[in-house]
């Protein structure tokens, strides 16, 4: 006897996945989706509005868990617990999923969990580190969604984490927990960033794992990743006549340092400060002479916030690169942007800069309130540096996908030496 089909989802780009899923599978008996408010104000709103059997709950504005996303978690639990062994549960997971299904373990409160995640983020913790801590505090993550249903589970995942580790994407709601190491990892992360927690939180983080529950049958499928995006960008650049190098899909580190180090490839053919494999280092040292070059990067940098400004990792990376390029005698262009169209708590995706960006911006009459571009970088105020300059500030709205960030470096190698030439 055929069972029912249900679907739950959490993340930025569920409207697009929902449409794909609706068109390729039978209509669900029930579906509960948790999405961010920004998504519903864009062109995809009709995708979910015309699904009468979908329950859509907005929450986690600016990627911070809130009461609405807590409600979404509770609705997800109600639905999946109603399914039986003859049913199929489709789980759609994308970036932002961790914040959209924040159901905390008792006795932890949502506010306590929010405060801890904010502290980790401001300290410069990576998404992998943040999600490791989230897993210890969550009643759904780390495979706990599986433990709450008897249905067969098929999970479609859009990866927004370096290396696509299944247990960390949206904190792994459909991935059985790793057998060892996770408790120590979470505690060590808090120690690494000098973050103290109260006795209640410490008790939950350090508590021994309960006996492993009987997990439902599950299939996890990654259907999109940063590397897939870079490969598509490579094909486009090749069609435009560029010599293309995909440097890495695992770019990480402090954004302001990475921005400076990326443009050094064009300025002095130096990639030594970037964590690339030796084959890529050699390719970048031995680019064809007199050729237009496109070097592609993907991944996710971090920002340790010490200032009072507003920005995001891509805008900060781009500003750092612009400062390093200022006054350089040849053309170099760098784009840094989030593939979801949103960088930090701003309405920008990132920025495009070249060797003239700083001088052009600082020469504007209405832009003499700060001494130099470096003061904006120091104050983590990259958004206000680029604000109002449509030639450099990328504002495209939500793109309907999220596979971390991309950086595109364009320059032309010289015929006589290794420095960049005119594009």
Residue, then its C-alpha position, 0 to 999 in steps of 0.5 A: x500500500x502506497x504511503x503518503x509523501x511529506x516535505x520539510x525544508x529550511x533555508x534561503x532558496x526553498x522557493x526555487x527548490x520547492x518549484x523543482x520538487x513540485x514539478x518533478x514529484x507528486x504533490x505532497x500530502x503536507x509540507x512545512x518550509x521555513x524561509x527568511x523574510x527577504x526571500x518572500x519579497x522577491x520574484x519567487x513569492x508566487x512559487x510558494x503562494x500557489x501551493x495550498x498544502x504548503x505551510x510557509x513560515x518566515x523567520x531568522x532575519x539577518x540569519x539570526x534565530x528568532x521566535x518565528x523560526x522557533x515556531x517553524x521548528x515546532x511545526x516541522x517536528x509536528x509534521x514529521x512525527x505524524x509520518x509512518x514507515x510507509x511514508x516518504x519524507x523529502x527534506x530540502x536544505x540550503x544555506x541559512x537552514x541552521x538559523x531557520x530550525x533553531x529548536x534548542x535542547x531543554x533547558x536551553x532557551x532560544x535567547x541563550x542560543x542566539x547570544x552564543x551564536x552572535x558572540x561566535x560570529x563577532x569573534x570571527x568563528x567560521x561557519x563550520x565552527x558555529x555549526x559544530x556548537x549549534x549541533x550540541x545545543x539543538x534538538x533537530x540538528x546533528x541527525x535529530x530530525x531523523x530520530x523524530x520520524x519513522x518515514x524514509x527520508x530523502x534529503x536534497x542539499x545545496x551546500x554552503x560550506x567549504x568541502x560540503x561536509x554533510x554533518x555541518x550543512x545546516x548543522x546536519x539535521x538528516x545526518x547521523x552524528x559522528x561517533x566521536x569527537x563532537x563534544x570535545x570539538x564544541x568545547x574547544x571552539x568556545x575556548x579558542x575564542x575565549x567565550x564563556x558560557x553559563x553553567x546551564x549551557x556548559x552542561x548541555x554542551x558537555x553532556x554525554x551523548x544519549x544512546x543512539x536512537x534508531x535512525x530512519x532510512x535516509x539518502x543525502x544528495x548534494x545537488x549544488x556546490x561552490x565548485x559547480x558554480x566555479x565550473x560554470x563561471x570557468x566555461x563562461x570566461x573561456x567563451x570570452x577568451x580568457x585563460x582561466x584558473x580555478x584557484x580553489x573552492x576552499x578559500x578561507x581566512x580573515x577577509x581583509x588579508x585574503x583580499x590583499x593576497x588575491x590581488x598580489x597574484x596580478x601585481x607580482x605573480x605572488x600567491x604564496x600567502x594563499x592556501x593553494x595546492x602546489x599545482x595551482x601555485x605553479x600555474x599562477x607563476x607560469x601564466x601565458x604571456x600577453x594573455x587575458x587571465x581570469x582566476x576564480x576563487x570560492x569559499x567563505x572568509x571570516x571577519x573579526x568585528x572590532x569596529x562599529x561600522x556596517x559591512x560584510x565579508x565580501x565588501x571587506x575583502x573587496x575594500x582591502x583589495x582596492x587599498x592594495x591596488x591603489x596606484x598600481x600602474x596596470x589594470x586589475x579588476x576583482x569581484x567579491x560577492x555572495x552567491x545568495x546576493x546578500x553580504x552580511x546584514x546589508x542589501x549588497x552582495x559585495x563589490x567590484x574594485x580596481x586600481x582606481x577605486x579608492x582615489x575615485x571614491x575619495x575624490x567625491x565631494x560628499x565623501x570627505x568625512x573620513x581621512x582615507x579608505x583604511x579608516x573604513x576598513x579599520x572600522x569594519x565599515x566597508x558598506x559605507x565606503x561603497x555606498x552610493x557608487x553603483x559602479x562598484x557596489x553590487x546590489x542584486x537582491x536574493x539570487x535564489x541560490x546559496x553556494x558561499x562566495x565567489x571571487x573573480x580576478x581579471x588582469x592581463x599578463x605582460x609580454x615582457x615580465x610577470x606583472x599585469x598589463x592592460x585589460 
